[in-house]
Amino acid sequence: MPVKRRKLDEATPTSTAQTPTARNEKPLSAIAAARLRAEAAAKVVAIQETTLEPLAAPSSPPAEVLVSEYEESEAEPEPVPTKRNLKLCNWQSNPRDIFVENESELSISLDKNTTIALIGHFDFRVSRGAININGANIGAVTKDGQKGRTYRACVPATQPILKIRGLDSKNYVQFASCREPTPFAILNPLYEDIWNTGSRGERRRTFGIITSSEDDPLERPLQPQTSPEDWLRAIEDCASGTSTTLVTGSSESGKSTFTRRLVNRYLTGMGRSKPAVPAVCFLDLDPMKPEYSPPGQICLTVVRELNLGPTFTRPVTPAQPSSEENEMVRSHAIPINLVNYRDYYRECIEDLYLAYRNLFSRDSALPLVVRAPTFLYTTQFPDLEQLLSRIRPQNIVHIGNTRVIEPPAAERLHSLQTISKKQRSTLFEITAQLPTLPPLRSAEEIRAMTMQSYFHLTSSPAASTPSWTASPLTTLKPWEFSYRSTPTHTQDIVGFLALTEPLPPSSLLHYLSGSVIHILQSSSAQIPTPYTTLPRTRRSQIPFFPASENLGVTPALDPRTTRVVCAALVRGFDVERGVVQVLVPEAMDEVMSGLKAERTVFAVGCVETPEWAYLEDAYAAQYEEEVGQRKVGSSAGLPVWVEREDVVEGMGYLNTVRRVRKFITGEKDRGDEGKGK
């Protein structure tokens, strides 16, 4: 009898691509140039040396009293409307401070409070003294007595450029090249030109020194990661003991940056004043840009490793790691549109918090850091108030514009002040770190990069240095699941759960094809007995959870009895055999083998349409043409989702943004019809 859940021996390519779009460049206007010349003349400074780093604002107590002995404050750059040079560090290339410099390695000496900024990906270790990077204090001897431990950092142009600061009088640091974590430039232009481009003989190294934004050969909008005094004060106070800290605030204010620095500070301590903790619980409530999982999920993670790179360099966290690695405790799939699922979202938060309480009962030294998404602060503020009343954090960190505050924001801040007084919590009102320039990649593009990185993982997620494949997903062998019983197969799944706006069954086949789903294991009472008795679409016999007559949408499963196994991509349906084919990262093969048919549910509606997946083959073909491995102009094997540029230009649509789209229809001649059994 054939194996039920298995991989096909062959995979037929079905995805696609388009021509990479040129990056927008904004030249300096004449007015801005005149202003710069006037400022330069007044300050007797050449215009090429103008920077945006102002003098530090005066403060009543000295900075060394407010912050750790291992870190000093940095001024926050003022937002400006024009593109100008940004100072990224104060490093000066003095030959006496460079011990080794070749095509793969750089060894330097950093004086106290001297900062150096590197762009790219690299391994580093401290052989003398100590340094601070992204809130972490790293010395030559680690908290467990290890000497010369090696760490990996990934600093792409899509993120603020990290500064490495010397903490002792003399600090020796060695940097070495390492394998690129995201080798997808031939599959997606979003990955082009985000790492070290090579300048002044550094081209062969995977990292390079960058002291100011004008030093970048590609003129990318590089920005420094700054540390205002109020941020440092808040981090020191929050990390001074085992406590619960909730971070909230407006959009793009720096909530993610703050929580990364706070977690890193917990894990490395504060010099002689506060020892390091072995682990931190991180409750991430933002499904659009989670820190330790692919988009579409909220999760509770036990963090044991320093965070020195963006999410797309570590897009998944193992559920059963070693004692020194991060651990995914629980996660829940969250719909993109929460209008009809606010109660479900609150229930998921409660389940994750109870999971933390269970861990805390066994280890009372586990601090908790909660990152609240922007929508909880803006459109769903009552839910945030309810959350604060439930978890009663010792610290509430509000990040916003402390100089100009609008009436709605003032009301929310007043509510936070009232709650903190009532619960005897400490409220930190700190300055938002607003970007001074448009980012190199938008939030939507970063999500796409994270999803693509996740699906190309090949090594075990528990590996300290994960690996990826640069081949299109069409080269992967898909997994097969029987969604109906046949003479040779038993049904492998319960059915499909559409966490979306009301969706007619006649459109389900088209909606699911090419979509990202979350594979769930659930023992919820909503699963019928026997599990094969859900309603089905009339033509394809696809089982689906029906919509509630009262709600008008499909209810989500009880989060108390449901867990996320992994995310997957629906490759297609074989209707004749009653089989659905899904693509799963090779790194997740092990977790797929233990699925139980009577508990397996495929949830859809939590992730955006994966346009990047449809375009991989076309981008790969374009790359082959450019390097001469493919005949230019050849249309052989052109994916069905893509048309050639000359054909598209001849369609007659002017001033229209062309994107890959999936069209859903309920017409009888386009797919399933009827409302199921």
C-alpha positions as CSV (number, residue, x, y, z in Angstrom):
1,M,0.0,0.0,0.0
2,P,1.5,3.4,-0.9
3,V,2.9,5.7,1.7
4,K,0.5,8.4,2.6
5,R,2.7,11.4,3.3
6,R,5.7,11.3,1.1
7,K,7.7,13.3,-1.3
8,L,7.3,13.0,-5.1
9,D,10.3,11.6,-6.9
10,E,10.0,14.3,-9.6
11,A,9.0,17.9,-9.5
12,T,7.8,19.8,-12.5
13,P,8.6,23.6,-12.4
14,T,5.5,25.8,-12.2
15,S,6.8,29.1,-10.9
16,T,7.9,32.4,-12.5
17,A,9.7,35.8,-12.7
18,Q,9.9,39.3,-13.9
19,T,12.6,41.8,-14.8
20,P,14.2,43.4,-11.7
21,T,13.1,47.0,-11.2
22,A,15.7,49.7,-11.0
23,R,16.3,51.2,-7.6
24,N,15.0,54.7,-7.1
25,E,17.6,57.4,-6.7
26,K,16.9,60.8,-5.3
27,P,19.5,63.4,-6.3
28,L,20.3,66.4,-4.1
29,S,18.0,69.3,-5.0
30,A,19.5,72.7,-5.9
31,I,17.8,74.3,-2.8
32,A,19.3,71.6,-0.6
33,A,22.7,72.0,-2.2
34,A,22.6,75.8,-1.7
35,R,21.7,75.3,2.0
36,L,24.6,72.9,2.5
37,R,27.0,75.4,0.9
38,A,25.8,78.1,3.2
39,E,26.2,76.0,6.3
40,A,29.6,74.9,5.2
41,A,30.7,78.4,4.7
42,A,29.4,79.5,8.1
43,K,31.2,76.6,9.8
44,V,34.4,76.8,7.6
45,V,33.8,73.1,6.7
46,A,33.9,71.5,3.3
47,I,30.5,70.4,2.0
48,Q,31.8,66.9,1.4
49,E,32.4,66.5,5.2
50,T,29.0,67.6,6.3
51,T,27.3,65.1,8.6
52,L,24.0,64.7,10.4
53,E,25.4,63.8,13.8
54,P,24.7,66.8,16.0
55,L,26.3,67.5,19.4
56,A,24.8,65.5,22.3
57,A,22.0,67.4,24.1
58,P,23.1,68.5,27.6
59,S,21.7,66.5,30.5
60,S,21.6,67.3,34.2
61,P,23.5,64.2,35.5
62,P,26.6,63.0,33.6
63,A,26.0,60.2,31.0
64,E,28.3,57.8,32.8
65,V,26.0,57.9,35.8
66,L,22.9,57.1,33.7
67,V,24.3,54.2,31.6
68,S,26.3,51.1,32.1
69,E,30.0,51.3,32.7
70,Y,30.3,49.4,29.4
71,E,28.3,51.7,27.2
72,E,27.9,55.5,26.6
73,S,25.2,57.5,25.0
74,E,25.0,58.5,21.4
75,A,23.1,61.5,20.0
76,E,20.0,60.9,18.0
77,P,20.3,62.4,14.5
78,E,17.7,64.9,13.5
79,P,15.3,64.0,10.7
80,V,16.1,65.9,7.5
81,P,14.2,66.2,4.2
82,T,17.2,65.8,1.9
83,K,19.8,63.1,1.4
84,R,23.0,64.0,3.3
85,N,26.0,62.3,4.7
86,L,25.5,60.3,7.9
87,K,28.4,59.6,10.2
88,L,28.3,55.8,11.1
89,C,31.2,55.6,13.5
90,N,34.3,57.5,14.7
91,W,36.9,55.0,13.6
92,Q,40.0,56.4,12.0
93,S,42.2,54.0,10.0
94,N,45.5,54.3,11.9
95,P,48.1,51.7,10.9
96,R,49.0,51.1,14.5
97,D,45.5,50.0,15.3
98,I,45.4,47.3,12.5
99,F,47.2,44.1,13.3
100,V,46.1,41.9,10.4
101,E,44.3,43.0,7.2
102,N,43.9,40.7,4.2
103,E,41.3,39.3,1.8
104,S,39.4,37.4,4.5
105,E,40.4,38.8,7.9
106,L,40.7,42.0,9.8
107,S,42.2,42.3,13.3
108,I,42.1,45.7,15.1
109,S,42.6,47.4,18.4
110,L,39.7,49.6,19.6
111,D,40.3,52.3,22.2
112,K,37.7,52.9,24.8
113,N,34.6,54.6,23.3
114,T,36.0,54.3,19.8
115,T,33.4,52.9,17.4
116,I,33.8,51.0,14.2
117,A,31.0,50.1,11.8
118,L,31.1,47.1,9.4
119,I,28.6,46.3,6.7
120,G,28.2,42.7,5.5
121,H,28.3,39.3,7.3
122,F,31.2,38.2,9.4
123,D,32.4,36.1,12.4
124,F,34.2,37.9,15.2
125,R,35.8,37.3,18.6
126,V,37.3,39.4,21.3
127,S,40.8,38.4,22.4
128,R,41.4,41.3,24.9
129,G,39.1,43.7,26.6
130,A,35.4,44.0,25.8
131,I,33.1,45.5,23.2
132,N,29.4,46.5,22.9
133,I,27.4,45.5,19.9
134,N,23.6,45.9,19.6
135,G,23.2,46.2,23.3
136,A,25.4,43.1,24.1
137,N,28.6,43.4,26.2
138,I,31.0,40.8,24.9
139,G,34.3,40.3,26.6
140,A,37.4,38.1,26.0
141,V,36.1,35.7,28.6
142,T,32.4,34.8,28.4
143,K,29.9,34.4,31.3
144,D,30.6,30.6,31.5
145,G,34.4,31.0,31.4
146,Q,35.0,30.4,27.7
147,K,37.9,32.3,26.1
148,G,37.8,33.6,22.6
149,R,34.2,32.5,21.7
150,T,33.2,33.3,18.1
151,Y,30.0,35.1,17.3
152,R,28.4,35.8,13.9
153,A,26.9,39.1,12.9
154,C,24.9,40.0,9.8
155,V,24.7,43.7,9.0
156,P,22.9,44.3,5.7
157,A,22.1,47.7,4.2
158,T,18.4,47.1,4.9
159,Q,18.9,47.6,8.6
160,P,20.6,50.4,10.7
161,I,24.3,49.8,10.7
162,L,25.5,48.4,14.0
163,K,28.3,50.2,15.9
164,I,31.0,48.2,17.7
165,R,32.2,50.2,20.7
166,G,35.4,49.5,22.7
167,L,34.6,49.3,26.4
168,D,38.0,48.8,28.1
169,S,41.1,50.9,27.6
170,K,42.4,48.5,25.0
171,N,40.3,46.0,23.1
172,Y,41.5,43.5,20.5
173,V,38.8,42.2,18.0
174,Q,39.3,39.8,15.1
175,F,36.8,39.8,12.2
176,A,36.7,37.0,9.6
177,S,34.7,36.4,6.4
178,C,32.0,33.8,6.4
179,R,29.5,32.2,4.0
180,E,26.7,34.4,2.8
181,P,23.5,33.6,4.8
182,T,21.1,34.6,2.0
183,P,22.4,33.5,-1.5
184,F,19.2,34.5,-3.3
185,A,20.2,37.4,-5.5
186,I,19.8,35.3,-8.6
187,L,16.2,34.5,-7.5
188,N,15.1,37.9,-6.2
189,P,16.4,41.4,-6.8
190,L,15.5,42.3,-3.2
191,Y,18.6,40.4,-2.2
192,E,20.9,42.3,-4.6
193,D,23.4,44.8,-3.2
194,I,22.4,44.4,0.5
195,W,25.8,43.2,1.7
196,N,29.4,44.4,1.4
197,T,30.0,45.8,-2.1
198,G,33.8,46.0,-1.7
199,S,35.7,49.3,-1.6
200,R,39.3,50.2,-1.1
201,G,40.5,46.7,-1.7
202,E,37.8,45.0,0.5
203,R,35.8,43.5,-2.4
204,R,36.8,39.9,-1.6
205,R,35.9,40.2,2.1
206,T,32.3,39.5,3.1
207,F,32.4,42.7,5.2
208,G,33.9,46.1,5.0
209,I,34.5,49.1,7.2
210,I,32.1,52.0,6.5
211,T,32.6,55.2,8.5
212,S,30.0,57.4,6.7
213,S,27.1,56.9,4.3
214,E,28.9,58.7,1.5
215,D,31.6,56.1,1.6
216,D,29.1,53.5,0.1
217,P,29.8,53.0,-3.6
218,L,26.2,52.2,-4.3
219,E,24.9,55.3,-2.5
220,R,22.5,53.3,-0.4
221,P,20.5,55.1,2.4
222,L,22.7,53.7,5.2
223,Q,21.7,54.8,8.6
224,P,23.5,54.3,12.0
225,Q,21.8,52.6,14.9
226,T,21.9,55.3,17.6
227,S,21.5,55.1,21.4
228,P,19.8,58.1,23.0
229,E,20.3,58.6,26.7
230,D,16.7,57.8,27.6
231,W,17.0,54.5,25.7
232,L,20.1,53.5,27.6
233,R,18.6,54.5,30.9
234,A,15.4,52.4,30.2
235,I,17.4,49.3,29.2
236,E,19.6,49.5,32.3
237,D,16.6,49.8,34.6
238,C,14.6,47.1,32.8
239,A,17.5,44.6,32.8
240,S,18.5,45.3,36.4
241,G,16.4,42.4,37.7
242,T,14.1,39.5,36.7
243,S,11.0,41.3,35.6
244,T,8.3,41.5,32.9
245,T,8.7,44.4,30.4
246,L,6.2,45.3,27.8
247,V,7.3,47.5,24.9
248,T,4.7,49.5,22.9
249,G,4.5,52.6,20.8
250,S,3.7,54.1,17.4
251,S,4.7,52.7,14.0
252,E,8.4,52.6,13.0
253,S,9.4,54.0,16.4
254,G,12.0,51.4,17.1
255,K,10.2,48.8,19.2
256,S,12.0,45.9,17.6
257,T,15.4,47.6,18.0
258,F,14.7,48.3,21.6
259,T,13.7,44.8,22.4
260,R,16.7,43.3,20.6
261,R,19.0,45.5,22.7
262,L,17.2,44.7,25.9
263,V,17.3,40.9,25.3
264,N,21.0,41.1,24.4
265,R,21.7,43.1,27.5
266,Y,20.0,40.5,29.7
267,L,22.0,37.7,28.0
268,T,25.4,39.4,28.6
269,G,24.8,41.4,31.8
270,M,26.0,44.8,32.8
271,G,29.6,44.5,33.7
272,R,30.2,44.1,37.4
273,S,26.8,45.6,38.4
274,K,24.5,42.8,37.0
275,P,25.4,39.3,36.0
276,A,24.1,37.7,32.8
277,V,21.0,35.5,32.7
278,P,21.2,32.2,30.7
279,A,17.8,32.8,28.9
280,V,15.1,35.3,28.3
281,C,11.4,34.6,27.4
282,F,10.3,36.7,24.4
283,L,6.6,37.0,23.8
284,D,6.2,38.4,20.2
285,L,2.7,39.6,19.5
286,D,3.4,41.1,16.0
287,P,2.4,38.6,13.3
288,M,3.5,40.9,10.5
289,K,7.2,41.0,11.4
290,P,7.9,38.4,14.1
291,E,11.5,38.2,15.4
292,Y,12.0,34.5,15.6
293,S,9.5,32.9,13.2
294,P,8.2,33.4,9.6
295,P,5.4,36.0,9.2
296,G,1.9,35.1,10.1
297,Q,2.6,33.9,13.6
298,I,2.8,35.1,17.2
299,C,5.0,33.0,19.4
300,L,6.7,32.5,22.8
301,T,10.5,31.9,22.4
302,V,13.1,31.1,24.9
303,V,16.1,33.2,23.7
304,R,19.6,32.0,24.6
305,E,21.6,33.4,21.6
306,L,22.5,37.0,20.9
307,N,20.5,38.7,18.3
308,L,23.0,40.1,15.8
309,G,21.2,40.0,12.5
310,P,17.8,40.5,10.8
311,T,15.1,37.9,10.8
312,F,15.7,36.7,7.3
313,T,19.1,35.4,8.4
314,R,17.4,33.1,11.0
315,P,13.8,32.8,9.8
316,V,12.9,29.8,12.0
317,T,13.5,28.7,15.6
318,P,13.6,24.9,16.5
319,A,11.1,23.4,19.0
320,Q,13.6,21.0,20.4
321,P,17.1,22.6,20.3
322,S,20.2,22.0,22.3
323,S,20.7,23.7,25.7
324,E,22.5,26.7,24.2
325,E,20.1,27.5,21.3
326,N,16.9,29.4,21.0
327,E,13.7,27.4,21.6
328,M,10.2,27.9,20.1
329,V,7.9,27.1,23.0
330,R,4.5,27.7,21.3
331,S,3.2,29.6,18.3
332,H,-0.2,30.4,16.7
333,A,-1.2,31.3,13.2
334,I,-2.8,34.8,13.0
335,P,-5.0,36.0,10.1
336,I,-3.9,39.0,8.2
337,N,-7.3,40.7,8.7
338,L,-8.2,40.6,12.4
339,V,-11.5,42.3,12.1
340,N,-13.4,39.1,12.6
341,Y,-10.7,37.4,14.7
342,R,-10.0,39.8,17.6
343,D,-11.3,37.3,20.2
344,Y,-9.2,34.6,18.7
345,Y,-6.1,36.9,18.8
346,R,-6.7,37.6,22.5
347,E,-7.1,33.9,23.2
348,C,-3.8,33.1,21.5
349,I,-2.1,35.8,23.6
350,E,-3.6,34.3,26.8
351,D,-2.4,30.8,25.8
352,L,1.2,32.0,25.2
353,Y,1.2,33.9,28.5
354,L,0.1,30.8,30.3
355,A,2.9,28.9,28.6
356,Y,5.3,31.5,30.0
357,R,3.8,31.2,33.5
358,N,4.4,27.4,33.3
359,L,8.0,28.0,32.5
360,F,8.4,30.6,35.2
361,S,7.0,28.2,37.8
362,R,9.9,25.9,37.1
363,D,12.5,28.7,36.7
364,S,11.8,32.0,38.5
365,A,14.9,33.6,37.0
366,L,13.3,33.8,33.6
367,P,12.6,37.4,32.6
368,L,9.8,38.2,30.1
369,V,10.0,40.7,27.3
370,V,6.7,41.4,25.4
371,R,6.7,43.3,22.1
372,A,3.3,44.7,21.3
373,P,2.4,45.4,17.6
374,T,1.5,48.9,16.4
375,F,-2.1,48.1,15.9
376,L,-2.6,47.2,19.6
377,Y,-1.4,50.7,20.4
378,T,-3.4,52.6,17.7
379,T,-6.6,50.9,16.6
380,Q,-7.0,48.3,19.3
381,F,-5.9,50.2,22.4
382,P,-8.6,48.6,24.7
383,D,-7.0,45.2,24.0
384,L,-3.6,46.6,25.0
385,E,-5.2,47.9,28.3
386,Q,-6.7,44.5,28.9
387,L,-3.3,42.8,28.2
388,L,-1.6,45.1,30.7
389,S,-4.2,44.3,33.3
390,R,-3.6,40.6,32.7
391,I,0.2,40.3,32.7
392,R,0.8,43.3,35.1
393,P,4.4,44.1,33.8
394,Q,6.9,45.7,36.2
395,N,8.1,47.9,33.3
396,I,6.0,49.6,30.5
397,V,8.1,51.1,27.8
398,H,6.3,53.7,25.6
399,I,8.3,54.7,22.5
400,G,7.0,57.8,20.7
401,N,7.6,61.4,19.7
402,T,8.3,63.1,23.0
403,R,8.6,66.5,21.4
404,V,5.3,66.8,19.5
405,I,2.4,64.6,20.6
406,E,-1.1,64.6,19.0
407,P,-4.3,64.5,21.0
408,P,-5.1,60.8,20.4
409,A,-1.5,59.8,21.3
410,A,-1.7,62.1,24.4
411,E,-4.9,60.2,25.5
412,R,-3.2,56.9,25.1
413,L,-0.2,58.0,27.0
414,H,-2.4,59.3,29.8
415,S,-4.1,55.9,30.0
416,L,-0.7,54.2,30.2
417,Q,0.3,56.6,33.0
418,T,-2.9,55.8,34.9
419,I,-2.4,52.0,34.4
420,S,1.2,52.2,35.6
421,K,0.3,54.1,38.7
422,K,-2.6,51.7,39.5
423,Q,-0.4,48.6,39.0
424,R,2.7,50.2,40.5
425,S,4.6,49.6,37.3
426,T,7.4,51.8,36.0
427,L,6.5,53.7,32.8
428,F,9.4,54.8,30.6
429,E,8.5,57.4,28.0
430,I,11.4,57.4,25.5
431,T,12.1,59.0,22.2
432,A,11.2,57.3,19.0
433,Q,14.0,56.5,16.6
434,L,12.4,57.6,13.4
435,P,14.3,56.8,10.2
436,T,16.0,59.9,8.6
437,L,15.8,58.5,5.1
438,P,13.5,56.1,3.3
439,P,14.7,52.5,4.0
440,L,16.3,50.4,1.3
441,R,13.6,47.8,1.6
442,S,10.0,48.4,2.7
443,A,8.3,46.4,5.5
444,E,6.4,44.4,2.8
445,E,9.6,43.6,1.0
446,I,11.3,42.5,4.3
447,R,8.5,40.1,4.9
448,A,8.9,38.7,1.4
449,M,12.6,38.2,2.0
450,T,12.0,36.5,5.3
451,M,9.5,34.0,3.7
452,Q,11.8,33.3,0.9
453,S,14.7,32.7,3.2
454,Y,12.5,30.3,5.3
455,F,11.5,28.2,2.4
456,H,15.1,27.8,1.1
457,L,16.5,26.5,4.5
458,T,18.3,23.2,4.0
459,S,20.1,22.6,7.3
460,S,18.4,21.7,10.5
461,P,16.9,24.7,12.2
462,A,18.9,23.7,15.3
463,A,22.2,24.2,13.5
464,S,24.3,27.1,14.8
465,T,25.1,28.1,11.2
466,P,22.1,27.3,9.0
467,S,22.5,26.8,5.3
468,W,20.3,27.6,2.3
469,T,19.8,26.5,-1.3
470,A,19.9,29.0,-4.1
471,S,17.8,26.8,-6.5
472,P,14.2,27.7,-7.3
473,L,11.5,26.0,-5.2
474,T,10.4,24.2,-8.3
475,T,13.4,21.9,-7.8
476,L,12.1,20.7,-4.4
477,K,10.2,17.4,-4.1
478,P,6.8,18.2,-2.8
479,W,5.0,16.4,-0.1
480,E,1.7,14.7,-1.0
481,F,-1.3,14.6,1.2
482,S,-4.5,12.8,0.3
483,Y,-7.5,15.0,1.1
484,R,-10.0,12.2,0.4
485,S,-10.0,8.5,0.8
486,T,-9.5,6.3,-2.3
487,P,-9.1,2.5,-2.8
488,T,-5.3,2.9,-2.4
489,H,-5.0,5.8,0.1
490,T,-6.6,6.9,3.3
491,Q,-7.3,10.6,4.0
492,D,-4.2,12.3,5.4
493,I,-5.7,15.6,6.7
494,V,-8.8,16.8,8.3
495,G,-9.4,19.7,5.9
496,F,-8.6,23.4,5.0
497,L,-9.3,26.2,7.4
498,A,-9.8,29.6,5.6
499,L,-9.1,32.4,8.1
500,T,-10.2,35.1,5.7
501,E,-13.2,37.1,4.6
502,P,-16.2,34.9,3.6
503,L,-14.9,32.7,0.8
504,P,-17.3,30.7,-1.4
505,P,-16.4,27.0,-1.7
506,S,-16.4,27.4,-5.5
507,S,-13.3,29.6,-5.2
508,L,-11.4,27.5,-2.6
509,L,-9.3,25.5,-5.2
510,H,-8.1,28.7,-6.9
511,Y,-7.5,30.5,-3.6
512,L,-5.4,27.7,-2.2
513,S,-3.3,27.0,-5.2
514,G,0.0,28.9,-4.9
515,S,-0.8,30.2,-1.3
516,V,1.2,29.9,1.9
517,I,-0.5,27.8,4.5
518,H,0.2,26.9,8.1
519,I,0.2,23.2,9.0
520,L,-1.5,22.7,12.4
521,Q,-1.8,19.9,14.8
522,S,-5.0,20.2,16.7
523,S,-7.3,18.2,19.0
524,S,-9.9,21.0,19.1
525,A,-13.6,20.0,19.6
526,Q,-14.3,21.7,16.2
527,I,-12.7,18.7,14.5
528,P,-15.5,16.3,13.7
529,T,-15.6,12.6,14.6
530,P,-14.8,10.9,12.3
531,Y,-12.3,13.4,11.0
532,T,-13.3,12.7,7.4
533,T,-16.8,14.2,7.6
534,L,-16.2,17.9,6.9
535,P,-18.2,19.5,4.1
536,R,-16.5,19.3,0.7
537,T,-16.5,21.3,-2.5
538,R,-18.8,19.8,-5.1
539,R,-16.3,19.2,-8.0
540,S,-12.9,18.7,-6.4
541,Q,-14.2,17.2,-3.1
542,I,-11.8,19.4,-1.0
543,P,-12.8,19.2,2.7
544,F,-13.2,22.6,4.4
545,F,-14.3,24.0,7.7
546,P,-17.6,25.8,7.1
547,A,-18.4,29.3,8.1
548,S,-20.4,30.0,11.2
549,E,-24.0,31.1,10.6
550,N,-23.7,33.6,13.5
551,L,-20.3,35.1,12.6
552,G,-20.4,34.7,8.8
553,V,-16.7,33.6,8.8
554,T,-14.9,30.4,9.6
555,P,-14.1,30.2,13.3
556,A,-10.5,29.6,14.3
557,L,-9.5,26.5,16.2
558,D,-9.1,26.6,20.0
559,P,-5.5,27.8,20.6
560,R,-5.3,25.8,23.8
561,T,-5.4,22.6,21.8
562,T,-3.6,23.7,18.6
563,R,0.0,24.2,17.7
564,V,1.8,25.3,14.5
565,V,4.0,22.7,12.9
566,C,5.4,24.8,10.1
567,A,4.5,27.0,7.1
568,A,4.2,25.4,3.7
569,L,3.5,26.5,0.1
570,V,0.6,24.8,-1.8
571,R,2.2,23.7,-5.1
572,G,-1.0,22.4,-6.6
573,F,-3.8,19.8,-6.6
574,D,-4.1,16.5,-8.3
575,V,-7.9,16.4,-8.3
576,E,-8.2,13.0,-10.0
577,R,-6.1,11.3,-7.3
578,G,-7.5,13.5,-4.5
579,V,-4.0,14.8,-3.6
580,V,-2.6,18.2,-2.6
581,Q,1.1,18.8,-3.0
582,V,2.9,21.2,-0.7
583,L,6.4,22.5,-0.5
584,V,8.2,22.6,2.9
585,P,11.8,23.6,3.7
586,E,14.2,20.7,3.7
587,A,15.1,21.8,7.2
588,M,11.6,21.0,8.4
589,D,11.4,17.4,6.9
590,E,11.8,15.9,10.4
591,V,8.7,17.6,11.9
592,M,6.6,16.6,8.9
593,S,7.1,12.9,9.4
594,G,5.2,12.8,12.7
595,L,1.9,14.3,11.7
596,K,-1.3,12.6,12.7
597,A,-4.0,12.6,10.0
598,E,-6.9,13.0,12.4
599,R,-5.2,16.2,13.8
600,T,-3.7,17.8,10.7
601,V,-5.3,21.0,9.5
602,F,-4.1,23.3,6.8
603,A,-4.8,27.0,7.7
604,V,-4.8,29.7,5.0
605,G,-5.1,33.4,5.2
606,C,-2.3,34.4,7.6
607,V,0.4,35.3,5.0
608,E,0.4,37.6,1.9
609,T,0.4,36.1,-1.6
610,P,4.0,34.8,-2.2
611,E,4.7,36.6,-5.4
612,W,8.4,36.0,-4.9
613,A,7.8,32.2,-5.3
614,Y,6.1,32.7,-8.7
615,L,9.0,34.7,-10.0
616,E,12.0,32.6,-9.0
617,D,12.3,30.5,-12.2
618,A,12.1,33.6,-14.4
619,Y,14.7,35.4,-12.4
620,A,17.0,32.4,-12.5
621,A,16.5,32.2,-16.3
622,Q,17.3,35.8,-16.6
623,Y,20.5,35.3,-14.6
624,E,21.5,32.4,-16.9
625,E,21.1,34.6,-19.9
626,E,23.3,37.3,-18.4
627,V,26.1,34.9,-17.6
628,G,25.8,33.1,-20.9
629,Q,24.5,29.8,-19.7
630,R,21.2,30.3,-21.5
631,K,20.4,31.5,-25.0
632,V,19.3,35.1,-24.9
633,G,15.6,35.5,-25.9
634,S,14.8,31.8,-25.5
635,S,11.3,31.2,-24.4
636,A,11.7,27.5,-23.7
637,G,10.3,26.7,-20.3
638,L,8.9,30.2,-19.6
639,P,6.8,29.9,-16.5
640,V,3.0,30.2,-16.9
641,W,2.9,33.1,-14.5
642,V,5.2,35.3,-16.6
643,E,5.2,36.9,-20.0
644,R,8.1,38.5,-21.8
645,E,8.7,42.2,-21.5
646,D,8.0,43.1,-25.1
647,V,4.6,41.3,-24.9
648,V,3.6,43.1,-21.7
649,E,4.6,46.4,-23.2
650,G,2.3,45.7,-26.1
651,M,-0.7,45.2,-24.0
652,G,-1.6,48.9,-24.1
653,Y,-1.9,49.4,-20.3
654,L,-0.2,52.7,-19.5
655,N,0.8,54.1,-16.1
656,T,-0.2,50.8,-14.4
657,V,1.7,49.0,-11.8
658,R,2.0,45.4,-13.0
659,R,2.2,42.7,-10.4
660,V,1.7,39.0,-10.2
661,R,-1.8,38.4,-9.0
662,K,-4.1,35.5,-8.2
663,F,-7.6,35.9,-9.4
664,I,-10.4,34.2,-7.5
665,T,-13.7,33.5,-9.3
666,G,-16.9,31.8,-8.5
667,E,-18.0,31.3,-12.2
668,K,-19.1,27.8,-13.0
669,D,-16.7,27.4,-15.9
670,R,-13.6,28.4,-13.8
671,G,-13.6,25.8,-11.0
672,D,-15.6,24.2,-8.3
673,E,-19.2,25.2,-7.9
674,G,-21.8,24.6,-5.3
675,K,-21.6,25.1,-1.5
676,G,-20.4,21.7,-0.6
677,K,-22.3,18.7,0.8
